[in-house]
Amino acid sequence: MNPRGHTVGLFDSGVGGLSVLKALLADMPTSRFVYLADGAHAPYGERSPQHIAERAHRITDRLREDFGIEALVVACNTATALAIEGLRAQHLGWPIIGVEPALKPAAALTRSGHVGVLATRGTVESERFARLRDRLQNEASERLHIRSQACDGLADAIERDDPPAIRQLVRHYLGALESASTDLPPMDTLVLGCTHYPFASEVLQELSGPGVTLVETGAPVARRTRTVLAGMSDTEDAAAMASPNPGVTLLSTGNPYGLAEAAEHWLGLKAKAQRLDC
């Protein structure tokens, strides 16, 4: 079932969450999406947990009050790790979908048992990430080994669309991951643990090698969002499901022109972006 008439909000520190929006547009073409890039406070991965939580609450309140969103996708791994539990406690009974490094799908895919994770420092140092990693490794006994690497600066380089810097940083962090894993079988699965990273998938695949499978989270998040909204559709009044205005509203607390350019470059989406003080 493809839910109609819903308006879904998304936010990220910048343009990385566009990778999630791309999957949502493909999975839910009749829905409306409001995407906010919190560029004035980017990058989240190097901010304090308190700052990220404060931003998440402020953005969520603003999107609900001013744009009438009926569900929220926290399209940022760092914000999910550090803020989603507080958001759900504050907005009880209201659908909030997060993104997390796709450790479970990666664990199912790996043949060697060695899964690498590239993510922001805020994600890899979070309790939420540690709980998920430890649970999966414990369930798999000694068969599964998950090694993670914090990638300071990589999301920012992707945000700037700086290919030389992206290549240099990817090479450096893959090398660090390899150096920390000499006691393990070769890594055959690499989790892209930040929504920015799929936009660097070509260089990530090239430098990690053809034998490594890249795993990202956009499609699973889109499927989960559609399922949640379809469940709401079963119980809501038909009048509330009146004809939607499908499309995308782009908002930025930073540079709206950069967001619009990124949306056109990576999604083929031609839409103006608005500046939002939030």
N, C-alpha and C positions, 0 to 999 in steps of 0.2 A: 504493500500500500504506500502510495506517495502522498504524504499529508499536504493539504492545500490550505491556504489562508493563514499560514503561520509566518511570523517574522522572527528571525533568529539573529541574535547578536553574537559577534565574535570580537575578541581583542587580543592583541599581542603588543610587545614593546615596539615593534616596527613592522616590516613587510613579511617576516617569516611566516606568520599565520595565513598569508595568502596561499600557501601550499595546502592548508586545510580548507580554505574557502574554495579552492579549485575542485577538491574532491566533493564538497557539499553541493556546488553548482552542478556537477555531473550527476549526483545522486538525487538531488531534490530541485529539479529545474523550475518548478512552479512556485517555489517559496521565495520570500524576500529576505535579503541579508543586509545587516548593518555591521560594517567592519571598522573597528577603531584601531589605529596604530598609535601607540603612546610614545611617539618619537621624542617628545620633550623629556622623557624619563628613561630613554634607552641608553645602554642595553640593560635589560633586567638581570641577566646572568651574573653581573658584577655589582648589583645593588644589594642592600641589606634585606634580610627577610621581612623586617618591619616595614620598610619602604614599599616593597612589592605588595605586601598584604594591604597596606593603606591605598595604594593605587588600584588594586583589584576591587576593593569595596567601593571606592569612589566612582570608578568606571561603570561597574555593574549598576549602581544606583542611578547614574545619569542615563544609561541606555534604557533602563526600565521606565524611568519617569518621562524622558523626552522623546523616545523613539518607539515606545510600546512593544518592546521585544517580549516574546512569549517563552523564550528559552535562551540560554547563554552557552556558547562554546568558549572555554578558556583555551584559546589557540596558541598556547605558549607552555612549553614543558616546565620552565622555571616557575611561572605563576601557578600552574597546577600543583607542583610539588610543595609550594610554600603558602598558598592561599586558598585552595579550593575547599578544604575542610571548614575553614572559617566562613567562606561564602555560603556553603550549604547550610551551616548552622544559622546564619543570618537570614537566609531566604528559604525557610523550611517548606517543603512540598513543591518547590518551584524547580524546574529542570535545569541543572547545570552540568554540562558534560566537559570533562577535562581531557587533556592529552598527556600521555605518559610515554617514556621510551618503551618501544615494543619488545620488551624482554620475553614475554610469553610466546609470541609468534616466532621470535628468533630461536628460543629454546626448542621449539618444535621443528625448526628447519635445519638446525646445525647437525652435521654428520660427525665432525671431529670433536664436538663437545666444547669448543672454544668460541665464545661469543664476545666480540668487542663492542664497546659503547662509546660513542663520541657525543658529548653533551656540554652544556654550560656548567660552570662551577656551582652555580646555585642549585642545579639539578643533581649533580653527582654527590654533592655534600649534604643533600636533604635526607631527613629521616624517612620520608615516603619512598624515595628511591632505594634506600638501604633495606627497608622492609621487603619490598618487592623482590629485589635481587636475592636476599638471603632466603626468602621463602622458596623461590624457584630452585635455588641451588640445593637446599635441604631436601626438597621433594625429589630431586634427581640424584640424590646421593653424591657419588664422586664422578658421575658422568658429565656434569655440566660445570663449566668454569666461565664466569662472567667477569671480564676486566673492563674498567671504565677509564676514560681520560677526559679531564676538564679541558675545554678548548677556548681559553681566553682570547678574545679578539676575533674569532672566526665569524660569529654572527654579525659583528660590526663590519667586517670586510665584505660579507655578502650583502649587507644593507647598503654599503657604498658601491656595490657592483665593481669591485676592484679585483680583476682576475689574477694579476701577479701576486697580490697579497693573499688571496684565497689559496692559490697553489702552494705558496710557501708555508702557510699555516697548516694546510692539510698534510703536506709532506712531514712537517715537524711533529704534528700530533699523532699521525700514524706511526712514525718512527718511535715516539715515546711509548705508544701502546705496545709495539712489538718488543721494545727493550724490556718492558715490565712483564713480559709473558714468555720469556725464553724457556721456562720450565714446563710449558704447555704444548700440546699439539698445535699445528698451524691453525690460525683463525680462519674460519670459512664463512662467518656471518658477522655483519657489522650493522649495529643499530644506529640510525641517525636520530639522536636524542634531543634534537632541537628543531623546531619547525622551519628555521632558516635553512638547515642543511640540505634538504632535497633540491634546493636551487643550485647547489654545488655538486649534484650527484655525478655529473660527467667526470669531473676531476677526481672525486672520491673513488669512483669505480676504476678509473685509469690507474691511480696510484696505489689502490689496495689490491688490484689484480683481478683477472677474470674469474678466478676460483672463489671469490668472496661475494656473497649475496648481500645486497644492501636492503635493509628493512626500515620502513618509515611508517607513520601513523595516520596519514590523511584519510585513506579509504576506510579503515576500521572506525574512525571517529565519525565519518559521514554516515556509515551504516547505523552506528549506535544512535546518532541524533535522529535519523529517520524513524528508527524503531520507537524511540521515546515519544516523538511527536505523533506517530501513528496511534500509540496508546492513548494519548490525549484526545485524538480525534474521535475515538470511540465513545467518549463520555461528554464531550462538549456540545453545546447547543449549535444547531446547524447555522443559525444566524451569525454566530461568532466565526463561522468558517466561510463567510461570504468571499466572493471573488478576490483573490489576492492581487497585489501589484508586484509580480515577480521582478527581480532585478537586484542591484547592489547599490547601497549607499556607502561611500567611502569617507571616513573621517580621520583626521590626524591632529594630535596635540602638538605636532612638530611641523614638518614641511609637507603640506598637502600635495605639492607638485611632484615631489619624489615618490609619494605613495601612488599617485595616478600613473606615473611613468612605469613604476614597477608592476602595477596591475595590468597595464597594456603589454609590457615586455614579457611577463611570465604567464599571464592568463589570457592574453588577447582581448582583455576587457577594456573597452573605451568608455571611461566614465570620469567625470570631474570629481576631485576630492575636496572636501570642505575642512577648513580649520575649525577645531573645537577646543575652546578653553575649558579644561576639566581638571 
